[in-house]
Amino acid sequence: MMFLEHKYTIDELVNRCKAGERKFQELLYKQFASKMLGVCMRYASDKMEAEDMLQNGFIKVFQKIADYRGEGSFEGWIRRIMVHSSIEYYRKHHKMMQLVDLDEAVNETSANPLATAKLDASDLLLLIHQLSPGYRIVFNLYAIEGYSHKEIAAITGITEGASKSQLSRARSVLREQIIKMEGKKYGYAG
Amino acid sequence: MDMQDKDLDQLFRSKLDGLEAEPSAKVWPGIAAELEPAKSKRSLIPFLSVAASVLILVAAGVLFIPQKASINKGGVKTRIVKAVRPSAIVPAVKTTSPQVVSTVDRLVKVAAVQHIASNLGKTAGNRQTFQHADTAVNKVIVDKGAGEPSIAVVSPKSSGTIKAVVPDDNTPLSVKLHDDQPATLGASQGIATTALPVMKKDSVPVNTRRRVHNLGDLVNLVVAKVDKRRDKVIEFTDNDDGGSNITGINLGLIKIKKRE
């Protein structure tokens, strides 16, 4: 277990962070940084952007840690903050949902049977990075985080209908790109 | 066979949900730097409050303890009446409201006239000093023998001098401006003090029973003990954060009061 390597339990770390102790804030950061950067990487278009999201997210974590009442897992709580921080980042830095490129896809691909098992995480991450921010956010929230369209509408401020259509477009772009990638990788055309 | 939406989602979820990546070394310093100013900002406010309180209390001490009569200086529309009775603490009335000022003026005039009149009737040795910046006693007519009411002609004056015409060398009346002597009235001459409700000691709304929650309350309590005026030398009011803000300063010449 990872926790055994540390002198402090998560509860202890959280309590000391509530008291604003810098040393424990750093320990907590080290405990969760790589997992949470993994979350941010799915929302970002590259690692630099993901690290900005991570930094903003952790600042929020330490500012709000007093509100954490121990309901649900701490990891789940910190992860939700990272997701919100990532979306917030796009609100600030891009005109988020308007960034959807209309030329991008829409033509439904009738995909071939795929040897998807051969695609590894970095391949799929690359595909996600190539999506426009609007598609990427909705696809992440729905397919990976497991939010409903209603929840996505509440988080992002777009309508439920827009969320559904963005998800559908995102899926078709991903399908198309998977086929291309498979073709490049294994030498047959989609 | 088309790839179903569910399968696609499942593919991405299974591969990316547990994704981990090592952040570069610059991220933590960035977080720590952002957390720093918020913390020091918080701790600086109470410190500044203490510093300001000490400064103002020292300033107030310098201004009030010597009981200098010449607080009225050029250009400032603060009028001061001082009257010391043997048993009473020095009351000081300050007001910037013109209406109240005129009342004070009138009372002072009456007090001055009666004061002079009664002095004329009294025996010697009772040294009295009266000072009011806006009133000049120009003329005092006294009918010595019969005990008739004495008349004093009083006119408002913009300068701070008072001329007193003493009708008789035998009458030990002195009406003058002193910088270093406290203004005094005889025990029977309480008009200026008693006629003004503000000056009554027991009517001053000093709330000493308030609970002390923070430093501001403590300063309020101490100031209330020392300063019996309605507008204290410094006043704090609790704010929403559990701290306190300065809502009133009264240095005599400088008076700032925040409306609630």
Interface residues (C-beta under 8 A of the other chain):
Chain A: G20 R22 Q25 E26 Y29 K30 A33 S34 K35 L37 G38 V39 M41 R42 K47 A50 E51 L54 Q55 F58 I59 F62 Q63 S110 A111 P113 L114 T116 L119 D120 A121 L124 L125 I128 F139 Y142 A143 I144 R171 L174 R175 I178
Chain B: M1 D2 M3 D5 D7 L8 D9 L11 F12 R13 K15 L16 D17 G18 L19 E20 A21 E22 P23 S24 K26 V27 W28 G30 I31 A32 E34 L35 A38 K39
